[in-house]
Amino acid sequence: MSTTPRSMIMRSVKVGREHIGYLKWLLESHDGMATPTTREGTDDVVDLMVAPDFVEELDELLDAISLEIGLTRVPVPPKPPL
């Protein structure tokens, strides 16, 4: 059986520095659904690498906490951070 490789998908969000730890904790508590990285040159933009199977779940989580922590979505960088 052959499988087609699927690459990671990126989402980017802007969130206050005081909430970055909370965001990381939430992602880890959801079985590590995404890997967060603070974008170089910023202190409030977090890039999230997510497997295709978890994109819908991640989007739902981000929508659910957006008002709670003032999270807003921002454009992904033109080149992945790694």
Summary of the structure (lengths in Angstrom):
residues: 82
radius of gyration: 13.0
end to end distance: 30.7
largest distance: 47.1
contacts: 198
relative contact order: 0.29
helix: 38%
strand: 23%
